[in-house]
């Protein structure tokens, strides 16, 4: 899994040199050549700043000259001006515009950032212009909200975030928290999920410092919602819900309790609030939901299964009892949805039982068989009780998916020892405890299937990821050893690359976490792609053992 050295490394600098040399033939790019060899042992922002300063040194003069060179480089197909070299390029544009002075340079720099943002993102460079003249920048950004380009609309919401990860804070935005509301108001019903996600993250930033303004905004949007508004607000207020904020919980609870109609299934369901215990609405709870009027759009897979003739099997394969750890989000949640849609009985385990309760309610409402139980994979007794309880109730277990995992990235000399131990406890011991609980029961029955979730990090080691890689190398070795010892129990290792999930949201060094999150956003695949691989392994005949699957997005390569 690549991190800072792969995102902006010597290869990035060489690509930048080739692109600028083609756009400005005959220009000696001495500073860039020197910078390309001096990127090692620097953090991602430092690498970007080093290349920015070198670019400015090699292309002296006014703003217009620099902008012209960048535009010529952008128009050329070879070498391409895209990827992570865009970060120092856009930073150079913004820096030169501010230094050159004048509204013409400022306005053109804003336009050039909009032109370049689809090649990676201009959100970090935008902060320089926002800090220089907030009102002028926001006036231009207001026009971006009507752009036909979703990358530009996304830049409007993401680049103005109060707490954009890995970016400098804009004092004016922090001092005037309502200054960016017109941007969010224009975009919360955007057609693009890519844009709406940035709106939700912006609202979440706002909620951390000004919960009253965030709640006021959410209420205003609920007054004129579309089918995505409840989900967006659930994500945008998730920090308040986690903190136990009463008004946020009540607001989202009312959304959850609205009677709903499942589109595509042609029937009414009971109110979401009628489940066994009240739980706060969450982004996961809102995954199927629409506005407070309560129209839920069921996933296509569940609609297809419901359309079958009464009594018909949901798949040609027999239904299985499948246990999934870490099922409250990400790959675990996606796997639960996929396998439930395939007709299997899923039993979900995680610490965040509020999310599990909502997920199970959704699956049951769509006609699937699902249960949940609180689970802490770092506790041997908790894992054994989880497995044995399912075995006692159903008489057997068919599949165990050991999915729970954490990734806290930092250099070893940071000595974040508590996080090291957490990764060992969750990633390795949690997998070991799952095997220890399920294997004897499967052996006694003479069949079963254990699926361990590894990582592409089990095949290479990257700086800042040494401990995480170590745990995944260990899971890989453990899985292979179990496979060699097994004849009656099938054993599969599924190793994803960058995946859209919450894995990069917590723990570790903040700058490294921001870089990893950005890489996952740019290069990642949906968690459903991993769920599809798991479903494939499960669907094979009992005599076929899919031992190892490595899955990456084509963007990651």
Secondary structure by P-SEA (a helix, b strand, c coil): cccccccccaaaaaaaaaaaaaacccccaaaaaaaaaccccccaaaaaaaaaaaaaaaccccaaaaaaaaaaaaacccccccccaaaaaaaaaaaaaaaaccaaaaaaaaaaaaaccccccaaaaaaaaaaacaaaaaaaaaaacccccaaaaaaaaaaaccccccccccaaaaaccccaaaaaaaccccccaaaaaaaaaaaaaaaaccaaaaaaaaaaaaacccccaaaaaaaaaaaaaaaccaaaaaaaaaaaaccccccccccccccccccccccccccccccccccccbbbbccaaaaaaaacccccccccccccbbbbccccccaaaaaaaaaaaaccbbbbbccaaaaaaaaaaaaaaacccbbbbbbccccaaaaaaaaaaaaaacccccbbbcccbbbbbbcccccaaaaaaaaaacaaaaaaaaaaacaaaaaaaccbbbbbbbcccccccccccaaaaaaaaaaaaaaaaaaaacccbbbbbbbbcccccccccccccaaaaaaaaaaaaaccccaaaaaaaaaaaaaccccccccbbbbbccccc
